[in-house]
Amino acid sequence: MAEKKTGTKIIAQNKKAYHEYFVDDKYEAGIALFGTEVKSIRAGAVNLKDSYCSFKNGELYVLGMHVSPYEKGNIFNREPLRERKLLMHRRELNKLFGLVSQKGLTLVPLSLYFSGKNVKAEVGLCRGKKLYDKRDVAAEKQASREMDRRIKDQSRYD
């Protein structure tokens, strides 16, 4: 018998989301996709940069996720920017809907990955950053880099 692969392979990450938002919590969700979209995603032709999640009729959809058409897909290809349904338990959906509607939080796809043979999305419950928050984070990174450089230089001369 063949062994099942249970590892995860990251396909795409939304680095811009970590710059624009504070990520409070992370959730895993499946995505309803068509065959040619999965093949295109396997090839790495997906972009999460300007994507976000929205509730419609009690269901969660991801909007703005660009999946390039599969080049050998001809008539089976779908529109690249169509809204795609995220698959989560009803209990989780109700909880997220309550948080998003009350506290002014937003849902943003953080990464896309394969879990076995299924495509999964990591969705983050996020709060927006202000300009001064972004500056603080940049200053902390710069200070950390400077300390690492000095420690490295100091260890050279010892």
Secondary structure, DSSP 8 states (H G I E B T S, - for coil): -------EEEEEE-HHHHHHEEEEEEEEEEE---HHHHHHHHTT-EE-TT-EEEEETTEEEEES-EE---TT-GGG---TT--EEEE--HHHHHHHHHHHHHH--EEEEEEEEEETTEEEEEEEEEEE--HHHHHHHHHHHHHHHHHHHHHHHHHHH-
